[in-house]
Amino acid sequence: MNTELVDPFGLYEEERFLTHYKTPVNAGAEEPVNRLRLPLLDRGWNDTTAD
């Protein structure tokens, strides 16, 4: 985006995805959440349906 055309006074700050989103942090360890280690409950597989 061309910021000179949007804000000639230099007050415009370009918004990005990370402007509003922060990576989840494990409160106990103060480290980013490893999404591969989160438990998963798959309700599509059970005793009657396993295909």
PDB file of N, H, CA, C and O in Angstrom:
ATOM      1  N   MET A   1       0.844  -1.173   0.000  1.00  0.00           N
ATOM      2  CA  MET A   1       0.000   0.000   0.000  1.00  0.00           C
ATOM      3  C   MET A   1       0.888   1.233   0.000  1.00  0.00           C
ATOM      4  O   MET A   1       1.874   1.285   0.736  1.00  0.00           O
ATOM      5  N   ASN A   2       0.561   2.203  -0.795  1.00  0.00           N
ATOM      6  H   ASN A   2      -0.240   2.161  -1.392  1.00  0.00           H
ATOM      7  CA  ASN A   2       1.344   3.420  -0.899  1.00  0.00           C
ATOM      8  C   ASN A   2       0.915   4.386   0.202  1.00  0.00           C
ATOM      9  O   ASN A   2      -0.136   5.017   0.088  1.00  0.00           O
ATOM     10  N   THR A   3       1.712   4.511   1.269  1.00  0.00           N
ATOM     11  H   THR A   3       2.566   3.999   1.361  1.00  0.00           H
ATOM     12  CA  THR A   3       1.322   5.335   2.418  1.00  0.00           C
ATOM     13  C   THR A   3       1.427   6.825   2.135  1.00  0.00           C
ATOM     14  O   THR A   3       0.789   7.613   2.833  1.00  0.00           O
ATOM     15  N   GLU A   4       2.218   7.256   1.125  1.00  0.00           N
ATOM     16  H   GLU A   4       2.736   6.616   0.557  1.00  0.00           H
ATOM     17  CA  GLU A   4       2.305   8.680   0.811  1.00  0.00           C
ATOM     18  C   GLU A   4       0.958   9.220   0.343  1.00  0.00           C
ATOM     19  O   GLU A   4       0.620  10.370   0.620  1.00  0.00           O
ATOM     20  N   LEU A   5       0.193   8.400  -0.361  1.00  0.00           N
ATOM     21  H   LEU A   5       0.468   7.465  -0.586  1.00  0.00           H
ATOM     22  CA  LEU A   5      -1.107   8.840  -0.850  1.00  0.00           C
ATOM     23  C   LEU A   5      -2.169   8.787   0.242  1.00  0.00           C
ATOM     24  O   LEU A   5      -3.135   9.548   0.195  1.00  0.00           O
ATOM     25  N   VAL A   6      -2.010   7.915   1.209  1.00  0.00           N
ATOM     26  H   VAL A   6      -1.225   7.296   1.247  1.00  0.00           H
ATOM     27  CA  VAL A   6      -3.014   7.758   2.260  1.00  0.00           C
ATOM     28  C   VAL A   6      -2.839   8.819   3.333  1.00  0.00           C
ATOM     29  O   VAL A   6      -3.823   9.428   3.754  1.00  0.00           O
ATOM     30  N   ASP A   7      -1.614   9.059   3.789  1.00  0.00           N
ATOM     31  H   ASP A   7      -0.814   8.564   3.448  1.00  0.00           H
ATOM     32  CA  ASP A   7      -1.362   9.974   4.892  1.00  0.00           C
ATOM     33  C   ASP A   7      -0.122  10.825   4.602  1.00  0.00           C
ATOM     34  O   ASP A   7       0.994  10.382   4.873  1.00  0.00           O
ATOM     35  N   PRO A   8      -0.289  12.014   4.067  1.00  0.00           N
ATOM     36  CA  PRO A   8       0.874  12.848   3.730  1.00  0.00           C
ATOM     37  C   PRO A   8       1.597  13.408   4.952  1.00  0.00           C
ATOM     38  O   PRO A   8       2.707  13.922   4.812  1.00  0.00           O
ATOM     39  N   PHE A   9       1.003  13.327   6.151  1.00  0.00           N
ATOM     40  H   PHE A   9       0.101  12.910   6.264  1.00  0.00           H
ATOM     41  CA  PHE A   9       1.621  13.899   7.347  1.00  0.00           C
ATOM     42  C   PHE A   9       2.427  12.887   8.143  1.00  0.00           C
ATOM     43  O   PHE A   9       3.030  13.248   9.154  1.00  0.00           O
ATOM     44  N   GLY A  10       2.457  11.603   7.706  1.00  0.00           N
ATOM     45  H   GLY A  10       1.968  11.310   6.884  1.00  0.00           H
ATOM     46  CA  GLY A  10       3.260  10.589   8.384  1.00  0.00           C
ATOM     47  C   GLY A  10       2.630  10.017   9.644  1.00  0.00           C
ATOM     48  O   GLY A  10       3.328   9.405  10.453  1.00  0.00           O
ATOM     49  N   LEU A  11       1.328  10.201   9.828  1.00  0.00           N
ATOM     50  H   LEU A  11       0.762  10.699   9.171  1.00  0.00           H
ATOM     51  CA  LEU A  11       0.660   9.699  11.025  1.00  0.00           C
ATOM     52  C   LEU A  11       0.082   8.302  10.826  1.00  0.00           C
ATOM     53  O   LEU A  11      -0.390   7.679  11.777  1.00  0.00           O
ATOM     54  N   TYR A  12       0.121   7.816   9.596  1.00  0.00           N
ATOM     55  H   TYR A  12       0.505   8.322   8.824  1.00  0.00           H
ATOM     56  CA  TYR A  12      -0.479   6.529   9.276  1.00  0.00           C
ATOM     57  C   TYR A  12       0.474   5.407   9.632  1.00  0.00           C
ATOM     58  O   TYR A  12       1.639   5.425   9.236  1.00  0.00           O
ATOM     59  N   GLU A  13      -0.017   4.432  10.378  1.00  0.00           N
ATOM     60  H   GLU A  13      -0.963   4.418  10.700  1.00  0.00           H
ATOM     61  CA  GLU A  13       0.774   3.239  10.683  1.00  0.00           C
ATOM     62  C   GLU A  13       0.068   2.050  10.055  1.00  0.00           C
ATOM     63  O   GLU A  13      -1.082   1.753  10.380  1.00  0.00           O
ATOM     64  N   GLU A  14       0.767   1.372   9.151  1.00  0.00           N
ATOM     65  H   GLU A  14       1.701   1.613   8.887  1.00  0.00           H
ATOM     66  CA  GLU A  14       0.167   0.262   8.420  1.00  0.00           C
ATOM     67  C   GLU A  14      -0.173  -0.881   9.370  1.00  0.00           C
ATOM     68  O   GLU A  14       0.657  -1.287  10.183  1.00  0.00           O
ATOM     69  N   GLU A  15      -1.408  -1.403   9.264  1.00  0.00           N
ATOM     70  H   GLU A  15      -2.082  -1.073   8.604  1.00  0.00           H
ATOM     71  CA  GLU A  15      -1.830  -2.530  10.087  1.00  0.00           C
ATOM     72  C   GLU A  15      -1.504  -3.828   9.385  1.00  0.00           C
ATOM     73  O   GLU A  15      -1.640  -3.945   8.167  1.00  0.00           O
ATOM     74  N   ARG A  16      -1.081  -4.784  10.151  1.00  0.00           N
ATOM     75  H   ARG A  16      -0.971  -4.688  11.141  1.00  0.00           H
ATOM     76  CA  ARG A  16      -0.788  -6.120   9.664  1.00  0.00           C
ATOM     77  C   ARG A  16      -1.524  -7.112  10.548  1.00  0.00           C
ATOM     78  O   ARG A  16      -2.152  -6.739  11.538  1.00  0.00           O
ATOM     79  N   PHE A  17      -1.435  -8.379  10.174  1.00  0.00           N
ATOM     80  H   PHE A  17      -0.925  -8.682   9.369  1.00  0.00           H
ATOM     81  CA  PHE A  17      -2.098  -9.428  10.959  1.00  0.00           C
ATOM     82  C   PHE A  17      -1.585  -9.430  12.396  1.00  0.00           C
ATOM     83  O   PHE A  17      -2.376  -9.550  13.331  1.00  0.00           O
ATOM     84  N   LEU A  18      -0.282  -9.299  12.582  1.00  0.00           N
ATOM     85  H   LEU A  18       0.360  -9.202  11.822  1.00  0.00           H
ATOM     86  CA  LEU A  18       0.300  -9.352  13.924  1.00  0.00           C
ATOM     87  C   LEU A  18       0.071  -8.078  14.726  1.00  0.00           C
ATOM     88  O   LEU A  18       0.441  -8.018  15.899  1.00  0.00           O
ATOM     89  N   THR A  19      -0.532  -7.056  14.117  1.00  0.00           N
ATOM     90  H   THR A  19      -0.832  -7.105  13.164  1.00  0.00           H
ATOM     91  CA  THR A  19      -0.910  -5.867  14.870  1.00  0.00           C
ATOM     92  C   THR A  19      -1.999  -6.208  15.880  1.00  0.00           C
ATOM     93  O   THR A  19      -2.030  -5.640  16.971  1.00  0.00           O
ATOM     94  N   HIS A  20      -2.890  -7.127  15.529  1.00  0.00           N
ATOM     95  H   HIS A  20      -2.865  -7.588  14.643  1.00  0.00           H
ATOM     96  CA  HIS A  20      -4.033  -7.469  16.372  1.00  0.00           C
ATOM     97  C   HIS A  20      -3.939  -8.865  16.971  1.00  0.00           C
ATOM     98  O   HIS A  20      -4.737  -9.207  17.843  1.00  0.00           O
ATOM     99  N   TYR A  21      -2.993  -9.677  16.530  1.00  0.00           N
ATOM    100  H   TYR A  21      -2.345  -9.400  15.821  1.00  0.00           H
ATOM    101  CA  TYR A  21      -2.903 -11.063  16.974  1.00  0.00           C
ATOM    102  C   TYR A  21      -1.542 -11.312  17.599  1.00  0.00           C
ATOM    103  O   TYR A  21      -0.515 -10.930  17.037  1.00  0.00           O
ATOM    104  N   LYS A  22      -1.534 -11.938  18.735  1.00  0.00           N
ATOM    105  H   LYS A  22      -2.368 -12.248  19.191  1.00  0.00           H
ATOM    106  CA  LYS A  22      -0.284 -12.336  19.386  1.00  0.00           C
ATOM    107  C   LYS A  22      -0.285 -13.856  19.538  1.00  0.00           C
ATOM    108  O   LYS A  22      -1.337 -14.465  19.732  1.00  0.00           O
ATOM    109  N   THR A  23       0.882 -14.454  19.451  1.00  0.00           N
ATOM    110  H   THR A  23       1.736 -13.958  19.294  1.00  0.00           H
ATOM    111  CA  THR A  23       1.013 -15.893  19.589  1.00  0.00           C
ATOM    112  C   THR A  23       0.641 -16.309  21.008  1.00  0.00           C
ATOM    113  O   THR A  23       1.108 -15.685  21.961  1.00  0.00           O
ATOM    114  N   PRO A  24      -0.194 -17.355  21.185  1.00  0.00           N
ATOM    115  CA  PRO A  24      -0.545 -17.811  22.526  1.00  0.00           C
ATOM    116  C   PRO A  24       0.700 -18.252  23.296  1.00  0.00           C
ATOM    117  O   PRO A  24       1.613 -18.860  22.737  1.00  0.00           O
ATOM    118  N   VAL A  25       0.717 -17.930  24.599  1.00  0.00           N
ATOM    119  H   VAL A  25      -0.024 -17.436  25.053  1.00  0.00           H
ATOM    120  CA  VAL A  25       1.859 -18.242  25.445  1.00  0.00           C
ATOM    121  C   VAL A  25       1.386 -19.104  26.606  1.00  0.00           C
ATOM    122  O   VAL A  25       0.343 -18.838  27.202  1.00  0.00           O
ATOM    123  N   ASN A  26       2.155 -20.135  26.923  1.00  0.00           N
ATOM    124  H   ASN A  26       3.003 -20.351  26.439  1.00  0.00           H
ATOM    125  CA  ASN A  26       1.896 -20.985  28.074  1.00  0.00           C
ATOM    126  C   ASN A  26       2.163 -20.163  29.330  1.00  0.00           C
ATOM    127  O   ASN A  26       3.292 -19.729  29.560  1.00  0.00           O
ATOM    128  N   ALA A  27       1.136 -19.949  30.140  1.00  0.00           N
ATOM    129  H   ALA A  27       0.219 -20.302  29.954  1.00  0.00           H
ATOM    130  CA  ALA A  27       1.256 -19.066  31.298  1.00  0.00           C
ATOM    131  C   ALA A  27       2.258 -19.592  32.324  1.00  0.00           C
ATOM    132  O   ALA A  27       2.946 -18.799  32.967  1.00  0.00           O
ATOM    133  N   GLY A  28       2.354 -20.895  32.488  1.00  0.00           N
ATOM    134  H   GLY A  28       1.795 -21.539  31.966  1.00  0.00           H
ATOM    135  CA  GLY A  28       3.263 -21.442  33.487  1.00  0.00           C
ATOM    136  C   GLY A  28       4.715 -21.386  33.078  1.00  0.00           C
ATOM    137  O   GLY A  28       5.580 -21.130  33.916  1.00  0.00           O
ATOM    138  N   ALA A  29       5.002 -21.617  31.818  1.00  0.00           N
ATOM    139  H   ALA A  29       4.299 -21.825  31.138  1.00  0.00           H
ATOM    140  CA  ALA A  29       6.384 -21.700  31.362  1.00  0.00           C
ATOM    141  C   ALA A  29       6.841 -20.451  30.611  1.00  0.00           C
ATOM    142  O   ALA A  29       8.025 -20.321  30.301  1.00  0.00           O
ATOM    143  N   GLU A  30       5.909 -19.518  30.310  1.00  0.00           N
ATOM    144  H   GLU A  30       4.947 -19.624  30.562  1.00  0.00           H
ATOM    145  CA  GLU A  30       6.233 -18.306  29.559  1.00  0.00           C
ATOM    146  C   GLU A  30       6.917 -18.614  28.220  1.00  0.00           C
ATOM    147  O   GLU A  30       7.867 -17.940  27.820  1.00  0.00           O
ATOM    148  N   GLU A  31       6.411 -19.644  27.543  1.00  0.00           N
ATOM    149  H   GLU A  31       5.640 -20.191  27.867  1.00  0.00           H
ATOM    150  CA  GLU A  31       6.934 -19.999  26.227  1.00  0.00           C
ATOM    151  C   GLU A  31       5.764 -20.163  25.277  1.00  0.00           C
ATOM    152  O   GLU A  31       4.643 -20.410  25.722  1.00  0.00           O
ATOM    153  N   PRO A  32       5.996 -20.031  23.974  1.00  0.00           N
ATOM    154  CA  PRO A  32       4.898 -20.179  23.016  1.00  0.00           C
ATOM    155  C   PRO A  32       4.258 -21.567  23.102  1.00  0.00           C
ATOM    156  O   PRO A  32       4.936 -22.561  23.361  1.00  0.00           O
ATOM    157  N   VAL A  33       2.950 -21.617  22.880  1.00  0.00           N
ATOM    158  H   VAL A  33       2.399 -20.810  22.669  1.00  0.00           H
ATOM    159  CA  VAL A  33       2.216 -22.875  22.923  1.00  0.00           C
ATOM    160  C   VAL A  33       2.602 -23.720  21.715  1.00  0.00           C
ATOM    161  O   VAL A  33       2.565 -23.247  20.579  1.00  0.00           O
ATOM    162  N   ASN A  34       2.972 -24.966  21.964  1.00  0.00           N
ATOM    163  H   ASN A  34       3.002 -25.350  22.887  1.00  0.00           H
ATOM    164  CA  ASN A  34       3.284 -25.906  20.890  1.00  0.00           C
ATOM    165  C   ASN A  34       1.980 -26.593  20.509  1.00  0.00           C
ATOM    166  O   ASN A  34       1.502 -27.461  21.239  1.00  0.00           O
ATOM    167  N   ARG A  35       1.407 -26.218  19.386  1.00  0.00           N
ATOM    168  H   ARG A  35       1.795 -25.512  18.793  1.00  0.00           H
ATOM    169  CA  ARG A  35       0.097 -26.741  18.984  1.00  0.00           C
ATOM    170  C   ARG A  35       0.138 -28.218  18.628  1.00  0.00           C
ATOM    171  O   ARG A  35      -0.899 -28.881  18.628  1.00  0.00           O
ATOM    172  N   LEU A  36       1.314 -28.741  18.328  1.00  0.00           N
ATOM    173  H   LEU A  36       2.156 -28.202  18.328  1.00  0.00           H
ATOM    174  CA  LEU A  36       1.425 -30.166  18.019  1.00  0.00           C
ATOM    175  C   LEU A  36       1.314 -31.028  19.273  1.00  0.00           C
ATOM    176  O   LEU A  36       1.076 -32.232  19.168  1.00  0.00           O
ATOM    177  N   ARG A  37       1.478 -30.450  20.433  1.00  0.00           N
ATOM    178  H   ARG A  37       1.671 -29.473  20.518  1.00  0.00           H
ATOM    179  CA  ARG A  37       1.410 -31.209  21.683  1.00  0.00           C
ATOM    180  C   ARG A  37       0.063 -31.081  22.386  1.00  0.00           C
ATOM    181  O   ARG A  37      -0.128 -31.680  23.445  1.00  0.00           O
ATOM    182  N   LEU A  38      -0.872 -30.322  21.832  1.00  0.00           N
ATOM    183  H   LEU A  38      -0.717 -29.835  20.972  1.00  0.00           H
ATOM    184  CA  LEU A  38      -2.187 -30.167  22.441  1.00  0.00           C
ATOM    185  C   LEU A  38      -3.001 -31.451  22.284  1.00  0.00           C
ATOM    186  O   LEU A  38      -2.923 -32.102  21.242  1.00  0.00           O
ATOM    187  N   PRO A  39      -3.780 -31.825  23.301  1.00  0.00           N
ATOM    188  CA  PRO A  39      -4.614 -33.021  23.180  1.00  0.00           C
ATOM    189  C   PRO A  39      -5.740 -32.812  22.162  1.00  0.00           C
ATOM    190  O   PRO A  39      -6.260 -31.706  22.008  1.00  0.00           O
ATOM    191  N   LEU A  40      -6.097 -33.878  21.486  1.00  0.00           N
ATOM    192  H   LEU A  40      -5.675 -34.776  21.611  1.00  0.00           H
ATOM    193  CA  LEU A  40      -7.114 -33.814  20.454  1.00  0.00           C
ATOM    194  C   LEU A  40      -8.198 -34.833  20.742  1.00  0.00           C
ATOM    195  O   LEU A  40      -7.907 -36.005  20.984  1.00  0.00           O
ATOM    196  N   LEU A  41      -9.437 -34.395  20.716  1.00  0.00           N
ATOM    197  H   LEU A  41      -9.673 -33.443  20.520  1.00  0.00           H
ATOM    198  CA  LEU A  41     -10.571 -35.281  20.899  1.00  0.00           C
ATOM    199  C   LEU A  41     -11.237 -35.460  19.542  1.00  0.00           C
ATOM    200  O   LEU A  41     -11.903 -34.549  19.050  1.00  0.00           O
ATOM    201  N   ASP A  42     -11.062 -36.616  18.942  1.00  0.00           N
ATOM    202  H   ASP A  42     -10.521 -37.356  19.341  1.00  0.00           H
ATOM    203  CA  ASP A  42     -11.618 -36.896  17.626  1.00  0.00           C
ATOM    204  C   ASP A  42     -12.901 -37.702  17.799  1.00  0.00           C
ATOM    205  O   ASP A  42     -12.857 -38.906  18.051  1.00  0.00           O
ATOM    206  N   ARG A  43     -14.024 -37.039  17.664  1.00  0.00           N
ATOM    207  H   ARG A  43     -14.059 -36.061  17.460  1.00  0.00           H
ATOM    208  CA  ARG A  43     -15.318 -37.704  17.877  1.00  0.00           C
ATOM    209  C   ARG A  43     -15.788 -38.480  16.653  1.00  0.00           C
ATOM    210  O   ARG A  43     -16.834 -39.127  16.706  1.00  0.00           O
ATOM    211  N   GLY A  44     -15.041 -38.430  15.553  1.00  0.00           N
ATOM    212  H   GLY A  44     -14.192 -37.905  15.510  1.00  0.00           H
ATOM    213  CA  GLY A  44     -15.422 -39.171  14.350  1.00  0.00           C
ATOM    214  C   GLY A  44     -15.054 -40.646  14.443  1.00  0.00           C
ATOM    215  O   GLY A  44     -15.623 -41.471  13.728  1.00  0.00           O
ATOM    216  N   TRP A  45     -14.121 -40.983  15.305  1.00  0.00           N
ATOM    217  H   TRP A  45     -13.659 -40.313  15.886  1.00  0.00           H
ATOM    218  CA  TRP A  45     -13.706 -42.376  15.493  1.00  0.00           C
ATOM    219  C   TRP A  45     -14.244 -42.877  16.826  1.00  0.00           C
ATOM    220  O   TRP A  45     -14.000 -42.280  17.875  1.00  0.00           O
ATOM    221  N   ASN A  46     -14.974 -43.974  16.767  1.00  0.00           N
ATOM    222  H   ASN A  46     -15.172 -44.458  15.915  1.00  0.00           H
ATOM    223  CA  ASN A  46     -15.475 -44.602  17.998  1.00  0.00           C
ATOM    224  C   ASN A  46     -15.605 -46.102  17.758  1.00  0.00           C
ATOM    225  O   ASN A  46     -15.122 -46.611  16.747  1.00  0.00           O
ATOM    226  N   ASP A  47     -16.244 -46.802  18.665  1.00  0.00           N
ATOM    227  H   ASP A  47     -16.636 -46.388  19.486  1.00  0.00           H
ATOM    228  CA  ASP A  47     -16.378 -48.264  18.539  1.00  0.00           C
ATOM    229  C   ASP A  47     -17.197 -48.694  17.320  1.00  0.00           C
ATOM    230  O   ASP A  47     -16.969 -49.776  16.779  1.00  0.00           O
ATOM    231  N   THR A  48     -18.137 -47.871  16.887  1.00  0.00           N
ATOM    232  H   THR A  48     -18.322 -46.992  17.327  1.00  0.00           H
ATOM    233  CA  THR A  48     -19.000 -48.262  15.772  1.00  0.00           C
ATOM    234  C   THR A  48     -18.521 -47.700  14.439  1.00  0.00           C
ATOM    235  O   THR A  48     -18.830 -48.268  13.392  1.00  0.00           O
ATOM    236  N   THR A  49     -17.784 -46.615  14.451  1.00  0.00           N
ATOM    237  H   THR A  49     -17.532 -46.153  15.301  1.00  0.00           H
ATOM    238  CA  THR A  49     -17.298 -45.995  13.221  1.00  0.00           C
ATOM    239  C   THR A  49     -15.792 -45.827  13.291  1.00  0.00           C
ATOM    240  O   THR A  49     -15.279 -45.088  14.131  1.00  0.00           O
ATOM    241  N   ALA A  50     -15.084 -46.518  12.403  1.00  0.00           N
ATOM    242  H   ALA A  50     -15.500 -47.119  11.721  1.00  0.00           H
ATOM    243  CA  ALA A  50     -13.625 -46.426  12.393  1.00  0.00           C
ATOM    244  C   ALA A  50     -13.098 -46.402  10.966  1.00  0.00           C
ATOM    245  O   ALA A  50     -11.997 -46.888  10.706  1.00  0.00           O
ATOM    246  N   ASP A  51     -13.861 -45.846  10.045  1.00  0.00           N
ATOM    247  H   ASP A  51     -14.755 -45.451  10.256  1.00  0.00           H
ATOM    248  CA  ASP A  51     -13.360 -45.805   8.672  1.00  0.00           C
ATOM    249  C   ASP A  51     -13.052 -44.382   8.238  1.00  0.00           C
ATOM    250  O   ASP A  51     -12.619 -44.161   7.107  1.00  0.00           O
TER     251      ASP A  51
END
